[in-house]
Amino acid sequence: METSGERMAAEDHRKKLTIFANGFRIKGHGHMVPGSRVTDYANDSSAFIALTDAEVWETETGRKLASAPFMNVGRDSIEIIIPE
């Protein structure tokens, strides 16, 4: 069972990210090593970047397409990553 301290520690490693990929804007939380940069997070990922609390929007229309508690984003399709 997870304690509130463990939950807070895990949340401390979350960084809110906006990712643009293939005509989509994806917002979610990347779980990173404390003190690491978003560039390190992206470069150290395998073929996918994992996000939690993710939402996907069409960039052209602004229409929300999906939301999920967990989502993998293909690293090769990423055009821009913006930390918030």
C-alpha positions in Angstrom: 0.0 0.0 0.0 1.3 3.4 -1.0 1.7 6.0 1.8 1.0 9.7 1.5 4.7 10.4 1.7 5.5 8.0 -1.1 2.7 9.6 -3.2 4.1 13.1 -2.5 7.6 12.0 -3.4 6.4 10.5 -6.7 4.5 13.8 -7.5 7.7 15.8 -6.8 9.3 14.0 -9.8 6.4 14.9 -12.1 6.9 17.6 -14.7 4.0 18.9 -16.7 4.8 18.6 -20.4 3.2 19.7 -23.6 4.3 17.6 -26.6 3.5 18.4 -30.3 3.6 15.3 -32.5 2.0 14.6 -35.9 -0.6 17.3 -35.7 -1.5 16.6 -32.1 -0.9 18.5 -28.8 -0.4 16.1 -25.9 -0.4 17.3 -22.3 0.6 15.2 -19.4 3.1 14.5 -16.7 6.5 13.1 -17.3 8.1 11.3 -14.3 11.7 12.4 -14.2 14.7 11.9 -12.0 15.0 15.0 -9.7 17.3 17.6 -11.2 17.2 16.1 -14.7 16.3 18.2 -17.7 13.5 17.4 -20.2 16.2 16.8 -22.8 17.7 14.1 -20.6 14.3 12.6 -20.1 13.6 12.5 -23.8 17.0 11.2 -24.8 17.1 8.5 -22.1 13.7 7.2 -23.1 13.4 4.1 -25.3 11.1 4.2 -28.3 8.3 5.8 -26.2 7.9 8.6 -23.7 5.5 7.8 -20.9 3.0 10.3 -19.7 0.4 10.2 -16.9 -2.8 12.2 -16.7 -2.5 12.7 -20.5 -4.8 14.5 -22.9 -4.6 14.6 -26.7 -5.9 17.6 -28.7 -5.9 18.3 -32.5 -3.7 21.2 -33.1 -5.6 22.4 -36.1 -9.1 22.4 -34.6 -8.3 22.5 -30.9 -10.7 19.6 -30.4 -10.0 17.2 -27.5 -9.7 13.7 -28.8 -8.8 11.6 -25.8 -7.6 11.5 -22.2 -6.0 8.6 -20.3 -4.3 8.0 -17.0 -1.3 6.6 -18.8 -0.1 7.1 -22.4 3.0 6.3 -24.4 4.1 8.8 -27.1 6.3 7.5 -29.9 9.6 9.4 -29.6 10.2 9.4 -33.3 7.0 11.4 -33.9 7.7 14.2 -31.4 8.4 17.6 -33.0 8.4 19.8 -29.8 8.5 19.2 -26.1 7.6 22.2 -23.8 8.0 22.0 -20.0 5.4 24.1 -18.2 
